[in-house]
């Protein structure tokens, strides 16, 4: 085990660092596009006006991403600085997870899995950046890293509070933590990194949280609505292949999801033992199937894209293991570079749409006057613009 971890540390640690550096640069360059569109602008508006944290649906685990922006608000910095701090606060939090995974938990696998799960198959959701899914994937990758670190601890009981704290943090970020935590725990149990009763303890913690959340869930909340949609799954099975998520997947296969298919094929061909590979396939299939039934009506491409991201995370973890531990190390490093280049290219291409939308809004604001408390425009003026498309 010690020799394997030594190989991990020296193998291709820079991969996650290089990818993180590019991610941070894009977060700076595209800060306006990221923070002035979709839910991001709503949360920014509420935080500035209330001068405090803003949490939708009780996603309290997101507090750390809002701290830099709130400091800017409290210091009354210019709006451009606040926007930049918000974008960097999100990206910086994910970067901190990468660094902790590698330097504290000595898990380059976890570090690479984090950054890959944030960019592979991503285009629109990079600009829907306040979505809790990104933070959940970063923390789930950190949980994987902490479990690898736990396996090497001579006195495990001292590490339990740290692992439990990360698991609880995941649970307070997004309900999908039940899937990502379950996957990470089961994979580590099968890998014999942790004992079965240690895994059972973490899953029991998730069960307690889930029961408590169901009891406290408001019937008119977003989560309750999505849960009801899932429970009504039988009504969507007849027209399954005509559902919006199926159309979305078909469209993305032409570009963004080409990398996802490649990772899936490589995991099937090379990830062993067989039982672990089957766990990955079953976990991904079940999660994506439930996602399709839950979001059968869609809700926009950015929302649909981020809904599938936890399943992509379940592919990135075993692929990262192949990168660092397979004997064909150079081959998997080359594939990683190719996939990351493809991902960042897609993000830059999607940026044009969000930039054009901001430019169109700026023109409309000038036409209708800056003093207006709200901007209402005739439908005809939106035709032919990105506003009409969206």
Order of alpha helices (4+ residues) and beta strands (2+ residues): alpha-alpha-alpha-alpha-alpha-alpha-alpha-alpha-alpha-alpha-alpha-alpha-alpha-alpha-alpha-alpha-alpha-alpha-alpha-alpha
